Each structure stands twice: as C-alpha cells, then as structure tokens.
Amino acid sequence: MKPFLKAMSGLAAWLLVLPLYIVLVFMEFFIRTDQPFQCCSQLLSLLPGIPGNYLRREFYRLSLAKCSADCCIEFGSLLNQRSIEIGHRVYIGANCCIGECSIEDDVLVGSNVDIISGKKQHGFDRIDVSVREQGGALEKIIIGQDSWLGNSSVVMANIGSKCIIGAGSVVINDVEPLSIVAGNPARVIKKRTDGPIARMTNV
C-alpha cells in the first residue's frame, strides 16, 4: 500500500509542476541563460514539508540533465544550473546552494552546504579592471558516490567516492576516495581504510 501511495503522490506532484516546467521552456526561448531555471528553483525552494519535497523532485526530474526518482531535496535549497546531475538516493539538506555539479549515488549533503562551480567563476588577474568585468568559467564538480558533506561546508573541487567532509570545511583541492577531510582549507585528517572495520573487510 505504501509504495502505491508514494507513486500516486509522485504523479500528483508531477502534474502540479508540469505547468511550471512548460513556463520554464517558454521563457528559455527568450532568455538564453539559467535565469529562468533559477527563478523556478527559488520559487520551489520555499515550499515546506513533504509536499515541497515531492514537488521539487518532480520538477527537477523534468528539468535537470539527470535527477533520480528517489532523491530528496529539502526546504530552502537552490539549484542554479539545468546541467546538474543527481544520482539515486541522494539527500540534499536545507538551505543548500548547488552549482554546476554531478552528485553520484548515495551522497548525503548536510544543511547550508555550498557546492560552487569550481574556482574559475570570476577572473581577478587584472587590477585595472573590476572583477565583475573579467569574466569567468563554470567547472562541473563531481561528488563521488557514498560521500557525506557536513553542514556548512563549501566545495569547489572534486570529491572522490566514500569521502567525509567535515562540517564547516572549505574544499579547494580535489579529494581522493575514502578520505576524511576538515578545515579551511580542508586537509586530509584520516583515511577511511585506517579503521579496524575497514581492515577486517579489506576495503
């Protein structure tokens, strides 16, 4: 009975967000940036509770490059690019800001986490030109499967699989798989292969 109710709730949410998706596609004929998508994301981020979770998921399933049917995106979280990819069983906590990235299966993202689109969004080499006018480029950040990003962490580099990012950490360099990192800038404090359970299971 429970799977049936979930399926019906998902279908109802899909029907409710379909008009918004149609509006998004229409707006994109005139505005060739991610601004229409960001507008929709900001609107949906304000919907609380379980209904909000269902509505966000179904909208992102329609509009993102990839979004699984079993992810959860909590209240207040903003997604900024349609090219974002979200894998199976991904959880994104409240009040996150998600840039250009691919979030692989089973990733846990705590609350107030920022995933920034790389370190080259703004040029700043010249001092005779304002940073605003120096341009930049988005870089797709990869968050490896089964990793956990702690609350209020900032990520602007790739994260390997099965990593743990400490709360409040600022990740500016790629993190190797099975690493536990913390700090600003984030540094490896331990490898998950060092523990007794890992040794017993030959991870």
Secondary structure, 3 states (H helix, E strand, C coil): CHHHHHHHHHHHHHHHHHHHHHHHHHHHCCCCCCHHHHHHHHHHHCCCHHHHHHHHHHHHHHHCCEECCCCEECCCCEECCCCCEECCCCEECCCCEECCEEECCCCEECCCCEECCCCCCCCCCCCCCCHHHCCCCCCCEEECCCCEECCCCEECCCECCCCEECCCCEECCCECCCEEEECCCCEEEEEHHHCHHHHHHCC
